[in-house]
Amino acid sequence: MTTAPAALDVVTAEIIRNGLTSAALEMNKTLVRTAYNPLLYEVQDFGLGLVSREGLLWAEAPGVTVFLGAMPDTVKTGIAKWGTDFSDGDVVIANDPFLTGTHISDTSVYMPVFHEDELVAFAIATAHWADIGGKTPGGWCPDSTDVYQEGLCFTHQKLIDAGTPNQDLWDFIEANVRFPVTVRGDLDAQIAACRQGAARVQALCSRYGVETVREAMSFAIEQTDAAIRREIANVPDGSYSASVVLDHDGVLKDVRRPVAVTLTVAGDRIRVSFEGTSETANGPINMPTIGTRSAVRAAVKGLLMPTDPTNEGHFLALDFDLPPGLMVTPQRPAPCDSYGYLGVVLMELTIRALSEAVPERCPAGSYQLFGVYLFRVDPRDGTPFIFIDPIDGGHGARRNGDGPSLIFLADGDTPNTPIEIVETRYPIRCDRHAYLTGVEGAGTYRGGLGIVRDFRVLERGTYMQCAIENTKDMLARGLDGGGDADASRIVVWPGTEKEEVLQERTSFFGPLAPDDVVSVRSGGGGGWGSPIERDAEHVARDVRDELLTQEQARLVYGVVLEDSDSGVRVDPTKTAQVRHELTGETPAGGSLTAGSTEGGKQQ
């Protein structure tokens, strides 16, 4: 049992801890209100945090989950470069994947926080830029073969040195990105967010003193470490493994690469290994070591202490075996631009592995990261633009409820871009935004639903890039007899003679002509438990909500419905008969493929 230091009472320690969490949330609000790119102010593809002067995470704000553990390690690689050579007024920039853990588009900006000439902490903002100058507009290159093709690479340069801007560096950035106004605006927003966090840390130091703030957070980290160790100690000892095989690496399309995770629980610690994972890929689906650690840490924290504000203490009980040269431990200059597929895979495999040990905490599998880029870069065709839309999808069912819908990959803090924003900022019209039914895994509790968004191109010179993976070996697998979900896909020119279905990554698809339609359709989540055991009233509710047809209700769930003046209702006698006939037999389908009601419910 940990106790507060003699000079620090528990109440003060908790006030400081929550004060820092509030400061990180204010950083979030500042970035959202000042960013230029909807990918930041709507989708919130960023991470924000406060880190101790040693590089330990003190507090963070909602954003992309994988940034949780990557932000403090990013600061640590900066400390390794600069040592104590930081000045009040410095602003540092870094996006080298091997120093920050993700890909080159996720640019980190951080600044030292001083109080009375003493370095106390760092405020950091990591955000996906609209462009980073690589071979593919907007980043996420599907087929790069080294990091040099992927864009401008910053290795902890000082954008501002003791309050004086490094104008040459600012000019260099603006001259080497396709959308300089947006990039510059977002960079200013990141700096504003860091300054907001720094001001709040300084206010706490003015009120309580630097040493009290440090002691409070050391105490909080120590308590958090002890708490998560208690949770780990309740997990049965043993080794738990899960694996999946990816579609391809973007370069060698006939080579399918396995990813494997093993978590060994011993007492109050977990050791993580990746034995069975492919060597570093030729294409950009590798994930740097910092990001690999962060993804697994986030998944374990989410399972064991999901509601606790995150700090460094949540990570200390995990040990990693990380031999170099794997997809999860690539060495420079390996390509990493499409790292996110592997990030989601690592989180999902961690959950799947631990479902054997703590099934009550683990949902079924969720859909893989998925999205579309629509862009124009040639001013001869019109004003250049880029619209990056990560598409929400279905997450896995739980032991006590259906899987959530409208969730983006591994967290719930990253929404879609609203249609109103799309149509007022880009030459694009959204003809449809609806649930995509028929792709979710059936079960006692069904998986979350997919989403369909139909985009109509309004002007010439528009191209498309799509992000898609795990269409063959699904991540969205069912648990305990639940059905697997269907994969994401994009349909170009739907309903026409030249309709084309894409389930493979593309770059520079097009050009699309005015009035062409791109239908973006995300996958669902896996089901939990046998579909035959689903509450018949829940099945009837889904039919009334137009998420299920009566035919699907009978074929998949064994529920017979009849029409009445008040709507459909369960016929208990026929339902009991059909379910008796199906008992012991494989239900019709895992995902709802029979008579799919694709896109039936408008949002």
PADOLO-317273 format. One line per 8 residues: number of its first residue (from 0); their letters; for each residue x, y, z of C-alpha. Coordinates in steps of 0.25 Angstrom, whole numbers, plus 5000, padded with zeros to 4 digits. Layout:
% PADOLO-317273
NUM	A	X,Y,Z  ...
//
This chain:
% PADOLO-317273
0	MTTAPAAL	5000,5000,5000  5006,5013,4996  5005,5026,5004  5007,5040,5001  5021,5046,5005  5021,5053,5019  5021,5067,5013  5009,5064,5003
8	DVVTAEII	4995,5061,5007  4986,5052,4999  4976,5063,4996  4986,5072,4990  4992,5061,4982  4979,5058,4976  4976,5072,4973  4989,5074,4965
16	RNGLTSAA	4987,5061,4958  4973,5065,4953  4978,5079,4950  4988,5073,4940  4977,5065,4934  4969,5077,4933  4980,5085,4927  4982,5074,4916
24	LEMNKTLV	4967,5075,4913  4969,5090,4911  4980,5087,4901  4969,5078,4894  4959,5090,4893  4970,5100,4889  4975,5091,4877  4960,5088,4873
32	RTAYNPLL	4957,5102,4873  4969,5107,4865  4972,5096,4855  4970,5098,4840  4968,5084,4836  4955,5076,4839  4964,5064,4841  4968,5071,4854
40	YEVQDFGL	4956,5080,4858  4945,5070,4855  4952,5056,4854  4962,5059,4865  4973,5051,4859  4983,5056,4870  4989,5053,4883  4992,5063,4894
48	GLVSREGL	4999,5062,4907  5008,5067,4919  5021,5060,4921  5030,5061,4933  5044,5067,4931  5049,5052,4931  5039,5048,4920  5029,5042,4928
56	LWAEAPGV	5014,5043,4925  5007,5052,4935  4994,5054,4927  4987,5053,4914  4974,5057,4907  4965,5049,4898  4970,5046,4884  4976,5035,4876
64	TVFLGAMP	4979,5023,4886  4993,5019,4880  4998,5033,4884  4997,5030,4899  5010,5023,4900  5017,5029,4888  5016,5044,4893  5025,5042,4906
72	DTVKTGIA	5035,5033,4898  5035,5044,4887  5040,5054,4898  5050,5044,4903  5056,5043,4889  5057,5059,4889  5063,5059,4903  5074,5049,4897
80	KWGTDFSD	5077,5059,4887  5077,5072,4894  5080,5067,4908  5078,5080,4917  5080,5090,4906  5065,5095,4906  5062,5109,4908  5049,5116,4912
88	GDVVIAND	5042,5119,4899  5047,5107,4891  5037,5100,4882  5043,5087,4876  5037,5078,4865  5039,5063,4862  5032,5053,4853  5043,5043,4850
96	PFLTGTHI	5035,5030,4851  5047,5024,4858  5047,5035,4869  5032,5037,4870  5026,5023,4868  5016,5025,4857  5017,5030,4843  5023,5043,4837
104	SDTSVYMP	5010,5050,4836  5008,5050,4851  5016,5062,4854  5019,5065,4869  5021,5079,4874  5026,5081,4889  5031,5091,4898  5039,5091,4911
112	VFHEDELV	5031,5097,4923  5039,5106,4932  5035,5112,4945  5045,5122,4952  5056,5117,4942  5054,5103,4946  5050,5092,4936  5038,5085,4941
120	AFAIATAH	5031,5078,4929  5028,5077,4915  5015,5080,4907  5013,5072,4895  5003,5072,4883  5004,5061,4872  4995,5063,4860  4993,5057,4846
128	WADIGGKT	4996,5068,4836  4988,5070,4824  5001,5068,4816  5016,5065,4819  5022,5066,4805  5024,5051,4802  5020,5044,4789  5005,5043,4793
136	PGGWCPDS	4997,5055,4796  4993,5055,4811  5002,5043,4814  4998,5029,4817  5006,5024,4805  5001,5010,4801  5014,5006,4794  5026,5013,4799
144	TDVYQEGL	5039,5005,4800  5047,5014,4810  5044,5026,4819  5051,5036,4810  5039,5035,4800  5029,5038,4811  5031,5052,4813  5039,5063,4821
152	CFTHQKLI	5046,5057,4833  5048,5065,4846  5058,5060,4857  5055,5070,4868  5059,5083,4861  5055,5096,4869  5044,5103,4861  5046,5114,4872
160	DAGTPNQD	5059,5116,4879  5057,5123,4893  5045,5131,4887  5052,5134,4873  5045,5127,4861  5055,5119,4852  5049,5126,4840  5057,5118,4830
168	LWDFIEAN	5051,5105,4836  5037,5111,4835  5039,5115,4821  5045,5101,4817  5032,5095,4822  5023,5104,4815  5031,5102,4802  5030,5087,4803
176	VRFPVTVR	5016,5083,4806  5004,5083,4796  4995,5091,4805  5003,5101,4812  4992,5110,4818  4986,5098,4825  4999,5092,4830  5003,5105,4835
184	GDLDAQIA	4990,5108,4842  4990,5094,4849  5005,5096,4853  5001,5109,4860  4989,5102,4866  4998,5091,4872  5007,5102,4878  4995,5109,4884
192	ACRQGAAR	4991,5096,4890  5005,5094,4896  5005,5108,4902  4991,5106,4908  4996,5093,4915  5009,5100,4919  5001,5112,4925  4993,5102,4934
200	VQALCSRY	5005,5095,4939  5012,5108,4943  4999,5112,4950  5000,5099,4958  5014,5102,4961  5011,5116,4966  5000,5111,4975  5007,5099,4981
208	GVETVREA	5022,5100,4977  5030,5092,4967  5034,5081,4977  5020,5079,4982  5015,5077,4968  5026,5067,4965  5024,5059,4977  5009,5059,4975
216	MSFAIEQT	5011,5053,4961  5022,5043,4966  5012,5039,4976  5001,5037,4966  5009,5029,4957  5014,5020,4968  4999,5018,4972  4995,5015,4958
224	DAAIRREI	5006,5005,4956  5001,4998,4969  4987,4998,4965  4989,4992,4951  4998,4982,4957  4987,4978,4966  4978,4976,4954  4989,4968,4947
232	ANVPDGSY	4990,4959,4959  4975,4955,4957  4978,4950,4943  4982,4935,4943  4996,4933,4941  5000,4927,4927  5003,4930,4913  4992,4935,4904
240	SASVVLDH	4994,4937,4889  4987,4942,4877  4991,4944,4862  4986,4949,4849  4991,4949,4835  4991,4962,4827  4986,4964,4813  4999,4969,4807
248	DGVLKDVR	5010,4980,4810  5007,4989,4798  5019,4985,4790  5020,4970,4790  5005,4967,4788  5006,4952,4787  5013,4951,4801  5004,4950,4813
256	RPVAVTLT	5011,4954,4826  5007,4948,4840  5006,4956,4852  5006,4949,4866  5005,4954,4880  5008,4946,4893  5005,4952,4907  5011,4944,4918
264	VAGDRIRV	5005,4947,4932  5013,4944,4944  5009,4950,4957  5007,4965,4955  5015,4967,4942  5012,4964,4928  5023,4960,4918  5020,4963,4903
272	SFEGTSET	5026,4956,4891  5024,4956,4876  5030,4942,4873  5024,4938,4860  5023,4952,4854  5028,4954,4840  5041,4961,4838  5041,4975,4834
280	ANGPINMP	5032,4977,4822  5036,4983,4808  5024,4992,4808  5020,5003,4818  5012,4994,4828  5023,4994,4838  5021,5000,4852  5033,5006,4859
288	TIGTRSAV	5037,5000,4873  5031,5012,4881  5018,5011,4874  5018,4996,4876  5020,4997,4891  5009,5008,4892  4998,5000,4884  5000,4988,4894
296	RAAVKGLL	5000,4997,4906  4988,5004,4902  4980,4991,4900  4984,4986,4914  4981,4999,4921  4967,4999,4914  4964,4985,4918  4969,4986,4933
304	MPTDPTNE	4967,5001,4936  4958,5007,4926  4953,5019,4933  4965,5023,4940  4972,5036,4935  4985,5031,4928  4999,5034,4933  5012,5026,4933
312	GHFLALDF	5008,5017,4944  4999,5009,4935  5011,5005,4926  5021,5001,4937  5017,4986,4939  5019,4982,4924  5032,4977,4919  5035,4975,4904
320	DLPPGLMV	5043,4965,4896  5047,4974,4884  5057,4968,4875  5060,4977,4863  5056,4974,4849  5042,4970,4851  5030,4977,4845  5028,4982,4860
328	TPQRPAPC	5042,4986,4861  5047,4992,4848  5060,4999,4846  5062,5012,4839  5060,5014,4827  5049,5004,4826  5036,5010,4821  5025,5012,4832
336	DSYGYLGV	5015,5021,4826  5003,5011,4827  5007,5007,4841  4992,5009,4846  4988,4995,4841  4998,4989,4850  4995,4998,4861  4980,4993,4861
344	VLMELTIR	4985,4979,4859  4993,4979,4872  4982,4985,4880  4972,4975,4875  4981,4963,4877  4985,4967,4891  4970,4967,4894  4967,4954,4887
352	ALSEAVPE	4979,4947,4894  4974,4952,4908  4960,4948,4905  4964,4934,4909  4969,4939,4922  4958,4950,4925  4947,4947,4916  4937,4956,4924
360	RCPAGSYQ	4946,4968,4920  4948,4965,4906  4939,4969,4894  4939,4961,4881  4948,4966,4869  4945,4980,4863  4947,4985,4849  4960,4989,4843
368	LFGVYLFR	4964,5003,4841  4958,5008,4828  4956,5021,4821  4957,5029,4808  4965,5041,4803  4959,5050,4792  4968,5061,4787  4972,5070,4776
376	VDPRDGTP	4987,5075,4775  4987,5081,4761  4983,5096,4761  4980,5095,4746  4968,5087,4750  4963,5096,4761  4967,5100,4775  4975,5089,4782
384	FIFIDPID	4969,5082,4793  4970,5069,4802  4959,5062,4809  4963,5051,4818  4952,5043,4824  4954,5031,4834  4941,5024,4834  4934,5019,4846
392	GGHGARRN	4930,5004,4847  4926,4993,4856  4932,4989,4869  4931,4975,4875  4920,4970,4884  4922,4968,4899  4917,4958,4908  4906,4967,4913
400	GDGPSLIF	4902,4976,4901  4903,4978,4886  4915,4984,4880  4916,4999,4878  4914,5005,4864  4920,5019,4859  4933,5016,4866  4946,5019,4859
408	LADGDTPN	4957,5007,4860  4962,5006,4874  4956,5017,4882  4943,5025,4882  4949,5039,4882  4951,5040,4867  4938,5043,4860  4935,5045,4845
416	TPIEIVET	4935,5058,4838  4921,5063,4838  4914,5064,4825  4912,5079,4827  4927,5081,4828  4930,5073,4816  4920,5080,4807  4924,5094,4811
424	RYPIRCDR	4939,5092,4810  4941,5083,4798  4935,5081,4784  4928,5068,4789  4914,5065,4792  4910,5054,4802  4898,5047,4796  4896,5036,4807
432	HAYLTGVE	4901,5034,4821  4894,5022,4827  4896,5009,4835  4902,4998,4827  4894,4986,4832  4897,4972,4828  4912,4973,4831  4912,4971,4846
440	GAGTYRGG	4915,4957,4853  4902,4950,4858  4902,4946,4873  4895,4946,4886  4899,4960,4885  4902,4964,4871  4914,4973,4866  4913,4987,4863
448	LGIVRDFR	4908,4992,4850  4916,4997,4838  4915,5011,4832  4912,5015,4817  4916,5029,4812  4913,5032,4797  4922,5043,4792  4918,5050,4779
456	VLERGTYM	4930,5057,4772  4926,5071,4767  4938,5076,4760  4949,5071,4751  4963,5066,4755  4959,5059,4767  4966,5046,4771  4964,5036,4782
464	QCAIENTK	4973,5028,4791  4967,5017,4800  4972,5011,4813  4968,4996,4815  4973,4983,4821  4969,4970,4827  4959,4967,4816  4964,4952,4816
472	DMLARGLD	4968,4949,4831  4957,4957,4838  4960,4964,4851  4945,4965,4854  4944,4951,4859  4933,4946,4868  4935,4940,4882  4928,4928,4889
480	GGGDADAS	4920,4924,4876  4918,4938,4871  4919,4941,4856  4930,4948,4849  4927,4961,4842  4929,4965,4828  4941,4973,4823  4941,4988,4818
488	RIVVWPGT	4940,4992,4803  4939,5003,4794  4929,5003,4782  4932,5013,4771  4921,5016,4761  4911,5008,4769  4899,5003,4762  4905,5006,4748
496	EKEEVLQE	4911,4997,4737  4925,5001,4741  4923,4998,4756  4936,4994,4762  4938,4988,4776  4951,4991,4783  4956,4983,4795  4971,4986,4793
504	RTSFFGPL	4979,4999,4795  4980,5009,4784  4987,5022,4781  4983,5032,4771  4971,5025,4767  4965,5033,4756  4963,5044,4752  4949,5044,4756
512	APDDVVSV	4939,5052,4747  4928,5062,4752  4916,5054,4757  4924,5041,4759  4920,5034,4772  4929,5027,4782  4922,5018,4792  4930,5016,4805
520	RSGGGGGW	4925,5004,4813  4932,5000,4826  4931,4986,4833  4924,4982,4845  4928,4976,4858  4929,4961,4863  4917,4955,4870  4918,4949,4884
528	GSPIERDA	4911,4936,4887  4901,4927,4879  4891,4935,4870  4881,4925,4874  4881,4930,4889  4879,4944,4885  4867,4950,4892  4856,4949,4882
536	EHVARDVR	4850,4963,4886  4864,4969,4883  4863,4962,4869  4849,4968,4867  4854,4982,4871  4865,4981,4861  4855,4977,4850  4846,4989,4854
544	DELLTQEQ	4858,4998,4854  4861,4993,4839  4874,4987,4843  4870,4973,4840  4860,4967,4831  4849,4957,4836  4856,4946,4827  4869,4949,4834
552	ARLVYGVV	4863,4948,4847  4858,4934,4844  4870,4929,4837  4881,4934,4846  4874,4936,4860  4863,4925,4858  4853,4936,4862  4839,4936,4854
560	LEDSDSGV	4832,4949,4854  4818,4953,4850  4812,4966,4845  4802,4972,4854  4794,4986,4855  4805,4991,4865  4817,4986,4856  4825,4973,4856
568	RVDPTKTA	4824,4964,4868  4830,4950,4872  4822,4938,4870  4827,4930,4882  4822,4916,4877  4828,4916,4864  4841,4923,4869  4842,4911,4879
576	QVRHELTG	4840,4901,4868  4850,4907,4859  4861,4909,4870  4859,4895,4874  4861,4890,4859  4874,4899,4859  4879,4894,4872  4893,4887,4870
584	ETPAGGSL	4894,4892,4856  4902,4903,4850  4893,4915,4849  4891,4921,4835  4903,4930,4834  4912,4938,4843  4911,4951,4837  4897,4954,4832
592	TAGSTEGG	4899,4951,4817  4885,4945,4814  4877,4956,4809  4886,4968,4813  4878,4981,4816  4891,4989,4813  4890,5004,4817  4875,5002,4822
600	KQQ	4875,5012,4834  4879,5027,4831  4887,5035,4841
//
